[in-house]
């Protein structure tokens, strides 16, 4: 298995070498085209679910803007009887609940899905729900000693739609430096918790605004040269090891290949996206005030940076983690830590309710930041799916029924917006995940395992 340092040609799920954009033109007549020893070859495709369910949606972004995905996650759930909207259906047929009131200005671009359930055994408090929803499978192990079985679906998306950008995905935290995001077993992602450090990483010396005459950072060329210098040794090493070791080397060098590609993209002119511009730098520090973290200020700074990272096509998959499951964050105006209150505050838990309201306020801010960026005849939010969710429903009981699900934007009509859909049968929450994957042009026959497995999306939220 020979490893070539040159950039690989686009894979069949991309476009270019095969002369056909498979993400936007997939049908039963689609074939893969290429060359073998100078001769043209074609390879047909087996029957795919995408032939019947995604062909109409593929034309949704006719204005040429890419679809993106954003996840907004918080730990410890909500207060279910204060969460669910009144009424069902579209438009004025439903009204936002007390908890969701801050979404009023973007209500027509938000879908609330209520009454869904995560269908995995609820064995590990908080984590069964988080991992069950995000991977479709229960965590493997016991409380305090477990791992994921497969990737979280944000990373499935990163692999499918993130390869054409500098960063496959970007993860930031507000009151956590660890993301609820895995590439697979033993591969949990960290997240950047410092807004200023994140700004420097994305919009620092290596960033070039569209249309600018700025020269690329010379350090980038040096780093590429360092990679080039070891390629000969890599080739010689591969010739001296067996097949199994060459496979291991191939996997190891995939990371080097991705770094090389990223460095090359940093040297290229950025896409001519009118809304793309280097944002203002956030504050250098966000110290605690009266012993409390500045959750709102940090979250808003991160939201603004993530929105512009998407607008500049630095990435197409982002995640913001307000807090981690079980984390005991002391929110503004609240007497005790979040997790402690979910178990110790007497019903109806007004302080837990206030915390949830503050969190939803920040989700609403994130949606407004996306919606404030014009793209074509719409906005960045119109080209996104921005999912808001948690690890449990009621933190007091660790319930996986009535799982909180908010969807902002519609990925160019692939997901219906301005809708409240309620399930009265505690339907499988992974149907929502499958609908999102397909809406973002990921060919996926099904999602989940065991009782959580589904081959059907949630048709009620899917666009025409």
FISELUM-98571 format. One record per residue (C-alpha): chain; z, y, x. Coordinates in pm, whole numbers, plus 50000, padded with zeros to 5 digits. Layout:
! residues N
+---+-------+-------+-------+
: c :    up : north :  east :
+---+-------+-------+-------+
: A :     Z :     Y :     X :
...
+---+-------+-------+-------+
***
This chain:
! residues 464
+---+-------+-------+-------+
: c :    up : north :  east :
+---+-------+-------+-------+
: A : 50000 : 50000 : 50000 :
: A : 49870 : 50287 : 50208 :
: A : 50042 : 50621 : 50163 :
: A : 49811 : 50919 : 50195 :
: A : 49963 : 51258 : 50266 :
: A : 49688 : 51433 : 50076 :
: A : 49760 : 51530 : 49719 :
: A : 49687 : 51244 : 49484 :
: A : 49413 : 51292 : 49227 :
: A : 49535 : 51361 : 48875 :
: A : 49675 : 51058 : 48694 :
: A : 49514 : 50932 : 48374 :
: A : 49770 : 51126 : 48170 :
: A : 49643 : 51449 : 48325 :
: A : 49294 : 51594 : 48343 :
: A : 49043 : 51661 : 48618 :
: A : 48915 : 51358 : 48805 :
: A : 48845 : 51170 : 48484 :
: A : 48657 : 51465 : 48336 :
: A : 48857 : 51451 : 48015 :
: A : 49178 : 51628 : 47911 :
: A : 49368 : 51330 : 47772 :
: A : 49650 : 51546 : 47642 :
: A : 49433 : 51740 : 47403 :
: A : 49136 : 51513 : 47334 :
: A : 49279 : 51163 : 47297 :
: A : 49102 : 50944 : 47043 :
: A : 48968 : 50590 : 47002 :
: A : 48652 : 50676 : 47196 :
: A : 48843 : 50805 : 47500 :
: A : 48771 : 50628 : 47830 :
: A : 48898 : 50688 : 48182 :
: A : 48625 : 50784 : 48424 :
: A : 48629 : 50762 : 48802 :
: A : 48446 : 50637 : 49109 :
: A : 48485 : 50311 : 49297 :
: A : 48298 : 50274 : 49627 :
: A : 48061 : 50551 : 49521 :
: A : 47979 : 50404 : 49180 :
: A : 48091 : 50551 : 48850 :
: A : 48327 : 50332 : 48648 :
: A : 48482 : 50363 : 48303 :
: A : 48794 : 50198 : 48164 :
: A : 48868 : 50184 : 47793 :
: A : 49214 : 50236 : 47642 :
: A : 49408 : 49991 : 47423 :
: A : 49505 : 50100 : 47070 :
: A : 49758 : 50382 : 47103 :
: A : 49987 : 50539 : 46849 :
: A : 49854 : 50873 : 46967 :
: A : 49514 : 50798 : 46814 :
: A : 49650 : 50825 : 46462 :
: A : 49948 : 51055 : 46492 :
: A : 49867 : 51322 : 46749 :
: A : 49501 : 51403 : 46724 :
: A : 49553 : 51685 : 46473 :
: A : 49843 : 51832 : 46665 :
: A : 49662 : 51841 : 46996 :
: A : 49463 : 52146 : 46891 :
: A : 49782 : 52339 : 46810 :
: A : 49785 : 52547 : 47128 :
: A : 49430 : 52667 : 47087 :
: A : 49524 : 52991 : 47265 :
: A : 49546 : 52801 : 47593 :
: A : 49920 : 52835 : 47651 :
: A : 50107 : 52519 : 47750 :
: A : 50375 : 52358 : 47538 :
: A : 50725 : 52363 : 47688 :
: A : 51061 : 52200 : 47625 :
: A : 51408 : 52352 : 47649 :
: A : 51744 : 52187 : 47587 :
: A : 52064 : 52377 : 47509 :
: A : 52366 : 52147 : 47530 :
: A : 52740 : 52189 : 47483 :
: A : 53032 : 51947 : 47490 :
: A : 53289 : 51852 : 47225 :
: A : 53080 : 51882 : 46908 :
: A : 53153 : 52106 : 46612 :
: A : 53333 : 52132 : 46278 :
: A : 53092 : 51943 : 46049 :
: A : 53196 : 52094 : 45714 :
: A : 53130 : 52443 : 45856 :
: A : 52801 : 52344 : 46019 :
: A : 52561 : 52219 : 45752 :
: A : 52342 : 52479 : 45575 :
: A : 52337 : 52503 : 45197 :
: A : 52018 : 52405 : 45021 :
: A : 51725 : 52214 : 45168 :
: A : 51357 : 52263 : 45229 :
: A : 51162 : 52561 : 45358 :
: A : 51216 : 52935 : 45364 :
: A : 51457 : 53075 : 45106 :
: A : 51538 : 52729 : 44970 :
: A : 51821 : 52702 : 45222 :
: A : 52079 : 52932 : 45375 :
: A : 52245 : 52928 : 45713 :
: A : 52605 : 52811 : 45730 :
: A : 52894 : 53015 : 45862 :
: A : 52860 : 52855 : 46205 :
: A : 52485 : 52913 : 46225 :
: A : 52483 : 53271 : 46094 :
: A : 52372 : 53420 : 46427 :
: A : 52037 : 53241 : 46390 :
: A : 51941 : 53472 : 46101 :
: A : 51692 : 53680 : 46301 :
: A : 51498 : 53367 : 46407 :
: A : 51563 : 53150 : 46098 :
: A : 51191 : 53121 : 46023 :
: A : 51142 : 52967 : 46370 :
: A : 51435 : 52724 : 46351 :
: A : 51469 : 52381 : 46192 :
: A : 51812 : 52236 : 46121 :
: A : 51835 : 51858 : 46091 :
: A : 52160 : 51735 : 45937 :
: A : 52302 : 51401 : 45830 :
: A : 52160 : 51205 : 46126 :
: A : 52352 : 50943 : 46323 :
: A : 52338 : 50816 : 46682 :
: A : 52300 : 50440 : 46644 :
: A : 52486 : 50305 : 46947 :
: A : 52834 : 50147 : 46966 :
: A : 53084 : 50433 : 46991 :
: A : 53285 : 50277 : 47272 :
: A : 53305 : 50550 : 47537 :
: A : 53442 : 50872 : 47380 :
: A : 53192 : 51161 : 47399 :
: A : 52956 : 50974 : 47632 :
: A : 52836 : 50710 : 47388 :
: A : 52693 : 50988 : 47172 :
: A : 52549 : 51199 : 47453 :
: A : 52384 : 50908 : 47632 :
: A : 52292 : 50726 : 47313 :
: A : 52101 : 51027 : 47183 :
: A : 51943 : 51141 : 47510 :
: A : 51837 : 50797 : 47639 :
: A : 51824 : 50599 : 47314 :
: A : 52054 : 50337 : 47468 :
: A : 52428 : 50292 : 47502 :
: A : 52582 : 50361 : 47842 :
: A : 52635 : 50050 : 48050 :
: A : 53002 : 49993 : 48134 :
: A : 53341 : 50107 : 48014 :
: A : 53521 : 50439 : 47988 :
: A : 53557 : 50579 : 48338 :
: A : 53306 : 50337 : 48493 :
: A : 52962 : 50348 : 48337 :
: A : 52602 : 50442 : 48406 :
: A : 52286 : 50510 : 48210 :
: A : 52032 : 50233 : 48156 :
: A : 51728 : 50460 : 48154 :
: A : 51628 : 50825 : 48188 :
: A : 51728 : 51098 : 47948 :
: A : 51429 : 51210 : 47747 :
: A : 51417 : 51555 : 47906 :
: A : 51327 : 51376 : 48229 :
: A : 51066 : 51167 : 48053 :
: A : 50915 : 51498 : 47950 :
: A : 50950 : 51637 : 48303 :
: A : 50747 : 51348 : 48439 :
: A : 50478 : 51390 : 48174 :
: A : 50438 : 51767 : 48140 :
: A : 50613 : 51903 : 48449 :
: A : 50383 : 51783 : 48723 :
: A : 50149 : 52083 : 48715 :
: A : 50423 : 52337 : 48790 :
: A : 50631 : 52418 : 49096 :
: A : 50943 : 52260 : 48943 :
: A : 50920 : 51952 : 48722 :
: A : 51237 : 52068 : 48550 :
: A : 51513 : 52322 : 48594 :
: A : 51876 : 52259 : 48502 :
: A : 52142 : 52530 : 48485 :
: A : 52508 : 52521 : 48387 :
: A : 52747 : 52781 : 48254 :
: A : 53081 : 52600 : 48279 :
: A : 52955 : 52290 : 48459 :
: A : 52770 : 52219 : 48781 :
: A : 52660 : 51875 : 48663 :
: A : 52380 : 51824 : 48413 :
: A : 52385 : 51576 : 48126 :
: A : 52049 : 51461 : 48257 :
: A : 51945 : 51146 : 48443 :
: A : 51623 : 51027 : 48606 :
: A : 51761 : 50674 : 48568 :
: A : 52062 : 50464 : 48671 :
: A : 52260 : 50631 : 48947 :
: A : 52038 : 50940 : 48939 :
: A : 52225 : 51216 : 48758 :
: A : 52100 : 51570 : 48812 :
: A : 52316 : 51857 : 48937 :
: A : 52268 : 52200 : 48783 :
: A : 52283 : 52551 : 48922 :
: A : 52593 : 52732 : 48797 :
: A : 52549 : 53063 : 48982 :
: A : 52303 : 53298 : 48804 :
: A : 52236 : 53499 : 49119 :
: A : 52169 : 53187 : 49330 :
: A : 51936 : 53063 : 49057 :
: A : 51753 : 53397 : 49055 :
: A : 51706 : 53378 : 49433 :
: A : 51576 : 53023 : 49409 :
: A : 51317 : 53094 : 49138 :
: A : 51232 : 53461 : 49187 :
: A : 51333 : 53526 : 49547 :
: A : 51113 : 53558 : 49856 :
: A : 50880 : 53272 : 49763 :
: A : 50792 : 53414 : 49420 :
: A : 50461 : 53601 : 49384 :
: A : 50394 : 53805 : 49073 :
: A : 50048 : 53763 : 48919 :
: A : 49806 : 54018 : 49055 :
: A : 50029 : 54117 : 49345 :
: A : 49896 : 54148 : 49699 :
: A : 50213 : 54008 : 49851 :
: A : 50167 : 53750 : 50122 :
: A : 50334 : 53411 : 50076 :
: A : 50668 : 53362 : 50246 :
: A : 50579 : 53249 : 50604 :
: A : 50868 : 53003 : 50595 :
: A : 50674 : 52800 : 50340 :
: A : 50387 : 52744 : 50580 :
: A : 50634 : 52640 : 50849 :
: A : 50798 : 52384 : 50622 :
: A : 50456 : 52241 : 50534 :
: A : 50375 : 52219 : 50905 :
: A : 50695 : 52022 : 50964 :
: A : 50583 : 51771 : 50700 :
: A : 50236 : 51752 : 50852 :
: A : 50387 : 51677 : 51192 :
: A : 50551 : 51352 : 51077 :
: A : 50250 : 51206 : 50895 :
: A : 50126 : 51018 : 51199 :
: A : 50462 : 50850 : 51248 :
: A : 50466 : 50754 : 50881 :
: A : 50124 : 50587 : 50910 :
: A : 50226 : 50395 : 51223 :
: A : 50552 : 50284 : 51062 :
: A : 50370 : 50147 : 50758 :
: A : 50150 : 49933 : 50982 :
: A : 50456 : 49766 : 51138 :
: A : 50647 : 49660 : 50826 :
: A : 50592 : 49403 : 50556 :
: A : 50467 : 49449 : 50202 :
: A : 50812 : 49489 : 50045 :
: A : 50913 : 49752 : 50300 :
: A : 50586 : 49937 : 50246 :
: A : 50670 : 49953 : 49876 :
: A : 51014 : 50093 : 49961 :
: A : 50854 : 50348 : 50192 :
: A : 50607 : 50445 : 49922 :
: A : 50891 : 50520 : 49683 :
: A : 51078 : 50713 : 49949 :
: A : 50774 : 50920 : 50044 :
: A : 50705 : 51010 : 49683 :
: A : 50978 : 51273 : 49723 :
: A : 50809 : 51409 : 50035 :
: A : 50475 : 51416 : 49856 :
: A : 50629 : 51612 : 49568 :
: A : 50787 : 51859 : 49812 :
: A : 50454 : 51904 : 49990 :
: A : 50281 : 51971 : 49659 :
: A : 50552 : 52219 : 49557 :
: A : 50517 : 52408 : 49883 :
: A : 50141 : 52425 : 49836 :
: A : 50185 : 52568 : 49488 :
: A : 50425 : 52830 : 49620 :
: A : 50144 : 52952 : 49845 :
: A : 49895 : 52975 : 49561 :
: A : 49850 : 53277 : 49339 :
: A : 50052 : 53231 : 49019 :
: A : 49869 : 53198 : 48687 :
: A : 49760 : 53524 : 48530 :
: A : 50017 : 53521 : 48252 :
: A : 50054 : 53873 : 48116 :
: A : 50425 : 53844 : 48038 :
: A : 50514 : 53703 : 48381 :
: A : 50710 : 53940 : 48603 :
: A : 51002 : 53916 : 48840 :
: A : 51311 : 53977 : 48623 :
: A : 51598 : 54199 : 48720 :
: A : 51862 : 54030 : 48930 :
: A : 52180 : 53921 : 48751 :
: A : 52524 : 54026 : 48871 :
: A : 52620 : 53883 : 49211 :
: A : 52938 : 53739 : 49061 :
: A : 53091 : 53668 : 48721 :
: A : 53465 : 53653 : 48790 :
: A : 53709 : 53537 : 48526 :
: A : 53848 : 53811 : 48305 :
: A : 54214 : 53773 : 48209 :
: A : 54197 : 53415 : 48327 :
: A : 53894 : 53329 : 48112 :
: A : 53541 : 53254 : 48228 :
: A : 53264 : 53490 : 48118 :
: A : 53083 : 53226 : 47915 :
: A : 52866 : 53466 : 47713 :
: A : 52763 : 53685 : 48008 :
: A : 52676 : 53387 : 48230 :
: A : 52487 : 53210 : 47952 :
: A : 52284 : 53520 : 47868 :
: A : 52194 : 53575 : 48233 :
: A : 52078 : 53215 : 48259 :
: A : 51884 : 53240 : 47932 :
: A : 51692 : 53543 : 48054 :
: A : 51605 : 53371 : 48383 :
: A : 51500 : 53046 : 48215 :
: A : 51279 : 53234 : 47969 :
: A : 51095 : 53411 : 48250 :
: A : 51069 : 53091 : 48454 :
: A : 50884 : 52941 : 48157 :
: A : 50676 : 53255 : 48107 :
: A : 50567 : 53244 : 48472 :
: A : 50489 : 52871 : 48446 :
: A : 50735 : 52790 : 48725 :
: A : 50833 : 52493 : 48508 :
: A : 50774 : 52357 : 48158 :
: A : 51105 : 52176 : 48110 :
: A : 51441 : 52357 : 48125 :
: A : 51797 : 52274 : 48026 :
: A : 52105 : 52492 : 47989 :
: A : 52443 : 52318 : 47975 :
: A : 52712 : 52545 : 47836 :
: A : 52978 : 52286 : 47909 :
: A : 53024 : 51918 : 47987 :
: A : 53161 : 51656 : 47748 :
: A : 53544 : 51658 : 47747 :
: A : 53545 : 51987 : 47944 :
: A : 53844 : 52205 : 47856 :
: A : 53682 : 52550 : 47874 :
: A : 53902 : 52843 : 47769 :
: A : 53677 : 53054 : 47548 :
: A : 53722 : 53423 : 47473 :
: A : 54003 : 53494 : 47227 :
: A : 54109 : 53128 : 47208 :
: A : 54462 : 53007 : 47280 :
: A : 54387 : 52677 : 47455 :
: A : 54110 : 52470 : 47613 :
: A : 53823 : 52348 : 47397 :
: A : 53877 : 51972 : 47427 :
: A : 54251 : 52001 : 47380 :
: A : 54206 : 52200 : 47060 :
: A : 53961 : 51950 : 46912 :
: A : 54243 : 51693 : 46915 :
: A : 54557 : 51905 : 46875 :
: A : 54471 : 52195 : 46645 :
: A : 54568 : 52119 : 46283 :
: A : 54291 : 52104 : 46024 :
: A : 54080 : 52297 : 45933 :
: A : 54074 : 52386 : 46306 :
: A : 53984 : 52756 : 46289 :
: A : 53985 : 52801 : 46669 :
: A : 53752 : 52505 : 46723 :
: A : 53529 : 52660 : 46461 :
: A : 53536 : 52994 : 46645 :
: A : 53440 : 52821 : 46971 :
: A : 53145 : 52650 : 46805 :
: A : 53035 : 52982 : 46658 :
: A : 53046 : 53144 : 47002 :
: A : 52832 : 52861 : 47142 :
: A : 52574 : 52891 : 46865 :
: A : 52566 : 53266 : 46932 :
: A : 52446 : 53185 : 47285 :
: A : 52186 : 52939 : 47156 :
: A : 52060 : 53217 : 46927 :
: A : 52045 : 53454 : 47226 :
: A : 51837 : 53197 : 47415 :
: A : 51591 : 53165 : 47126 :
: A : 51562 : 53544 : 47099 :
: A : 51494 : 53566 : 47474 :
: A : 51207 : 53319 : 47432 :
: A : 51083 : 53496 : 47121 :
: A : 51081 : 53835 : 47297 :
: A : 50809 : 53723 : 47538 :
: A : 50460 : 53770 : 47388 :
: A : 50200 : 53500 : 47444 :
: A : 49860 : 53529 : 47280 :
: A : 49907 : 53605 : 46912 :
: A : 50257 : 53457 : 46915 :
: A : 50553 : 53430 : 47149 :
: A : 50686 : 53195 : 47412 :
: A : 50918 : 53047 : 47149 :
: A : 50616 : 52953 : 46937 :
: A : 50488 : 52741 : 47227 :
: A : 50827 : 52575 : 47284 :
: A : 51058 : 52317 : 47140 :
: A : 51412 : 52440 : 47213 :
: A : 51662 : 52172 : 47114 :
: A : 52028 : 52255 : 47059 :
: A : 52270 : 51961 : 47052 :
: A : 52603 : 51819 : 47168 :
: A : 52773 : 51488 : 47253 :
: A : 52951 : 51422 : 46922 :
: A : 52974 : 51562 : 46574 :
: A : 53344 : 51613 : 46506 :
: A : 53528 : 51638 : 46834 :
: A : 53859 : 51531 : 46676 :
: A : 53723 : 51187 : 46579 :
: A : 53433 : 51154 : 46827 :
: A : 53209 : 51086 : 46529 :
: A : 52841 : 51008 : 46587 :
: A : 52750 : 51068 : 46222 :
: A : 52641 : 51417 : 46114 :
: A : 52511 : 51467 : 46468 :
: A : 52432 : 51837 : 46538 :
: A : 52059 : 51899 : 46582 :
: A : 51890 : 52239 : 46603 :
: A : 51523 : 52284 : 46686 :
: A : 51389 : 52626 : 46781 :
: A : 51016 : 52687 : 46801 :
: A : 50752 : 52438 : 46693 :
: A : 50528 : 52369 : 46996 :
: A : 50226 : 52532 : 46832 :
: A : 50285 : 52376 : 46491 :
: A : 50364 : 52022 : 46605 :
: A : 50715 : 52063 : 46459 :
: A : 50772 : 52242 : 46129 :
: A : 50996 : 52549 : 46144 :
: A : 51202 : 52745 : 45893 :
: A : 51326 : 52412 : 45754 :
: A : 51654 : 52242 : 45670 :
: A : 51608 : 51867 : 45647 :
: A : 51907 : 51656 : 45544 :
: A : 51940 : 51279 : 45559 :
: A : 52172 : 51125 : 45304 :
: A : 52152 : 50781 : 45466 :
: A : 52272 : 50875 : 45818 :
: A : 51922 : 50813 : 45953 :
: A : 51859 : 50732 : 46319 :
: A : 51886 : 51049 : 46532 :
: A : 51642 : 50902 : 46784 :
: A : 51365 : 50962 : 46531 :
: A : 51405 : 51330 : 46618 :
: A : 51366 : 51250 : 46988 :
: A : 51049 : 51051 : 46923 :
: A : 50905 : 51334 : 46712 :
: A : 50974 : 51578 : 46997 :
: A : 50815 : 51353 : 47260 :
: A : 50502 : 51308 : 47053 :
: A : 50488 : 51677 : 46964 :
: A : 50473 : 51747 : 47338 :
: A : 50187 : 51500 : 47384 :
: A : 50382 : 51213 : 47535 :
: A : 50228 : 50879 : 47439 :
: A : 50534 : 50687 : 47323 :
: A : 50520 : 50377 : 47106 :
: A : 50890 : 50390 : 47037 :
: A : 51223 : 50519 : 47167 :
: A : 51564 : 50361 : 47204 :
: A : 51697 : 50005 : 47213 :
: A : 51875 : 49778 : 46970 :
: A : 51984 : 49948 : 46649 :
: A : 51879 : 50287 : 46785 :
: A : 51520 : 50176 : 46853 :
: A : 51255 : 50341 : 46640 :
: A : 50878 : 50344 : 46633 :
: A : 50883 : 50617 : 46369 :
: A : 50945 : 50984 : 46421 :
: A : 51115 : 51198 : 46157 :
: A : 50809 : 51272 : 45946 :
: A : 50984 : 51545 : 45748 :
: A : 50993 : 51775 : 46052 :
: A : 50652 : 51691 : 46195 :
: A : 50365 : 51936 : 46161 :
: A : 50027 : 51859 : 46018 :
+---+-------+-------+-------+
***
